[in-house]
């Protein structure tokens, strides 16, 4: 039996409407490659960390990083090497490549691409780069984006571990 830390496995329940106390998780192997599952795990961690930060700049930068890692998971699944040496030589932003590989995420890509400069300013510690509302909105948007990608890649969120004291 895999450990709860084995991210190659995801927990699912038989019914989305079942009460939390009646959930009997079933292990099934993820359909995404391990690299994509690991990136989604990193995205969740960054999003959790963003929610715990105090300053809007930190919250904004970490939420944007969470979205970027979620996008990287899609690129890990759908990405293919560029066909020509000229295209391979050119470095492209994830937000530029994502709509080509996943057209259904084009609007999300545009949203997060528009926040890349703000993220850079926030990471640089420029005062007022992101306000509290900006950070809260981005945390919410990054969470929605992450859940959408998990569904798109046929993943279910990993259920949190419970300690023996809470059972």
BELZI-V540517 format. One record per backbone hydrogen bond with DSSP energy under -0.5 kcal/mol. NH is the residue of the N-H (numbers start at 0). CO is the residue of the C=O. E is the energy in kcal/mol with one decimal. If there is no record, write none. Layout:
nh:co:e
NH:CO:E
NH:CO:E
This chain:
nh:co:e
5:2:-1.7
6:4:-1.2
8:5:-1.5
9:27:-1.8
11:25:-1.4
17:14:-0.9
21:18:-1.6
22:19:-1.1
24:22:-0.6
25:11:-2.4
27:9:-1.4
29:7:-2.3
35:32:-0.6
36:32:-2.0
37:33:-2.6
38:34:-2.1
39:35:-2.2
40:36:-2.0
41:37:-2.2
42:38:-2.2
43:39:-2.3
44:40:-2.2
45:41:-2.6
46:42:-2.3
47:43:-2.6
48:44:-2.5
49:45:-2.5
50:46:-2.1
51:47:-1.1
52:48:-1.0
52:49:-0.7
58:54:-2.4
59:55:-2.9
60:56:-2.6
61:57:-2.3
62:58:-2.2
63:59:-2.5
64:60:-2.1
65:61:-2.2
66:62:-2.0
67:63:-2.3
68:64:-2.4
69:65:-2.0
70:66:-2.4
71:67:-2.2
72:68:-1.5
73:69:-1.4
74:70:-2.2
75:71:-2.2
76:72:-1.4
77:73:-3.1
78:74:-2.2
87:83:-2.0
88:84:-1.9
89:85:-0.8
90:88:-0.5
95:92:-1.1
96:92:-1.8
97:93:-2.8
98:94:-0.5
99:96:-1.1
100:96:-1.5
101:97:-2.9
104:101:-2.7
105:102:-1.7
108:104:-2.7
109:105:-2.3
110:106:-2.2
111:107:-2.6
112:108:-2.6
113:109:-2.0
114:110:-0.6
114:111:-0.6
115:112:-1.3
118:114:-2.4
119:115:-2.2
120:116:-2.3
121:117:-2.8
122:118:-3.0
123:119:-1.7
124:121:-1.2
125:120:-2.2
128:125:-1.9
134:130:-2.4
135:131:-2.6
136:132:-2.7
137:133:-2.4
138:134:-2.5
139:135:-2.2
140:136:-2.8
141:137:-3.0
142:138:-2.0
143:139:-2.1
144:140:-2.6
145:141:-2.5
146:142:-2.2
147:143:-2.4
148:144:-2.3
149:145:-2.3
150:146:-2.1
151:147:-2.6
152:148:-2.5
153:150:-1.6
154:149:-3.9
165:162:-1.3
166:162:-0.7
166:163:-0.6
